[in-house]
Amino acid sequence: HVEQASVENATEDLVNAKADEILAQITTEDMDQKEVAEAIFWWVHENIGYKDGTPKTNWVQGAYRGLFERQGDCYVYFATSKCLLTQAGIKNMDIAKIPSRTNHYWNLIDLGEGWYHFDATRRKDGTYFFYTSDEELMEYSRNHNGSHNYDPSQYPEIQ
């Protein structure tokens, strides 16, 4: 009896295999790490539709939703990015907003120049955050109800 893959029985091996398929389609051998990271960013940003309310407890299930179902909230964008970045060999880290009325999840990436923000989640105002400095993101956050407030003591210095 073979059980069909679903979000409930998603494994890291399954999502990593799907990530490898996608990376083979969107990257080439001659791309540098920044170009690969940007290809991942735009794939996640453009191929996942925003759907609020997905569970935020298991990054593998979040990545499954993004890679196979192509919809979800910020946790799915974060988890899908984490999976693709890791499979591409790009150093990354999870980051989360200080819990408040709303939560938010995104990634940090280090391409050898220090840590930068990487948030592929679609925003209503069309703003996007690829390889974004802390100063730029915090300015946006201050003007958008603390959208990305986080506890700096929990993370390495962000450029």
C-alpha positions in Angstrom: 0.0 0.0 0.0 1.5 3.3 -1.1 0.3 6.4 0.6 -0.2 9.4 -1.7 1.9 12.4 -0.7 0.0 15.1 1.1 0.7 18.0 3.5 0.0 15.7 6.5 2.6 13.2 5.5 5.1 15.5 3.8 8.8 14.7 4.5 11.9 16.7 4.2 13.1 14.3 1.5 9.9 14.9 -0.6 10.1 18.7 -0.4 13.9 18.7 -1.1 13.4 16.6 -4.2 10.7 19.0 -5.4 13.0 22.0 -4.6 15.8 20.4 -6.7 13.4 20.1 -9.7 12.5 23.8 -9.4 16.1 24.9 -8.9 17.0 22.9 -12.1 14.4 25.0 -14.0 15.2 28.4 -12.6 19.0 28.4 -12.1 22.0 27.7 -14.3 25.6 26.6 -13.5 27.0 30.0 -14.3 24.9 32.0 -11.9 26.5 33.4 -8.7 24.9 33.0 -5.3 23.2 36.3 -5.5 21.6 35.5 -8.9 20.5 32.1 -7.5 19.0 33.8 -4.4 17.2 36.3 -6.6 15.8 33.6 -8.9 14.5 31.8 -5.8 13.0 35.0 -4.5 11.1 35.7 -7.7 10.0 32.1 -8.1 8.5 32.1 -4.6 7.1 35.6 -4.9 5.4 34.9 -8.3 4.3 31.3 -8.0 2.6 31.2 -4.6 -0.8 32.8 -4.2 -1.5 34.4 -0.9 -4.0 32.5 1.3 -4.3 33.4 4.9 -4.6 31.0 7.8 -2.1 28.1 7.2 -0.6 26.4 10.3 2.7 27.8 11.4 4.3 25.0 13.3 6.1 22.8 10.7 8.4 24.3 8.1 8.3 21.0 6.0 4.5 21.2 5.7 4.8 24.9 4.9 7.3 24.2 2.1 5.0 21.4 0.8 2.1 23.9 0.6 4.3 26.3 -1.4 6.0 23.8 -3.6 3.1 21.5 -4.4 -0.1 23.5 -3.6 1.3 26.9 -4.6 -0.7 28.8 -1.9 -0.3 30.0 1.6 0.5 32.8 4.0 3.8 34.3 5.1 4.8 31.1 6.8 4.5 29.2 3.5 6.5 31.9 1.7 9.2 31.6 4.4 9.2 27.8 4.5 9.3 27.5 0.7 12.2 30.0 0.5 14.0 28.2 3.3 13.8 24.9 1.4 14.9 26.3 -1.9 17.7 28.4 -0.4 19.0 25.5 1.6 18.9 23.1 -1.4 20.8 25.7 -3.4 23.5 25.9 -0.7 22.7 29.4 0.3 23.2 30.2 4.0 19.9 31.2 5.5 18.2 31.7 8.8 14.6 31.8 10.0 13.4 35.2 11.4 10.0 36.0 13.0 8.2 39.2 14.0 7.8 39.8 17.7 4.4 38.2 18.3 1.6 40.7 18.5 -1.9 41.0 17.0 -0.3 39.4 13.9 2.7 37.2 13.3 5.1 37.3 10.4 7.9 35.0 9.2 10.6 35.6 6.7 14.3 34.6 6.0 17.7 36.1 6.4 20.4 35.2 3.9 24.2 35.6 3.9 25.9 35.6 0.6 29.3 36.3 2.1 28.7 40.0 2.8 26.7 39.6 6.0 23.1 38.9 6.8 20.3 40.6 4.8 16.5 40.3 4.9 14.8 38.1 2.3 11.0 38.3 2.5 9.2 36.9 -0.6 5.7 37.3 0.8 3.5 39.3 -1.5 2.6 42.7 0.0 -0.6 44.6 -0.9 1.4 47.8 -1.7 3.7 45.9 -4.1 6.8 46.4 -1.9 9.3 43.5 -1.9 12.3 42.7 0.2 15.1 40.9 -1.6 18.6 41.4 -0.1 17.2 44.2 2.0 19.2 46.0 4.7 18.0 46.2 8.2 17.8 50.0 8.0 15.5 49.8 4.9 13.3 47.1 6.4 12.9 48.9 9.7 12.0 52.1 8.0 9.2 50.2 6.1 8.2 48.5 9.3 7.9 51.8 11.2 5.6 53.1 8.5 3.5 49.9 8.3 2.3 49.1 11.8 5.5 47.3 12.9 5.2 44.8 10.1 8.7 43.4 10.7 9.5 44.2 14.3 11.8 41.6 15.6 14.1 41.1 18.6 17.7 41.9 17.3 19.2 40.1 20.3 17.9 36.8 18.9 19.8 37.2 15.6 23.3 38.0 14.3 23.9 41.6 13.2 21.9 42.3 10.0 23.5 44.6 7.5 
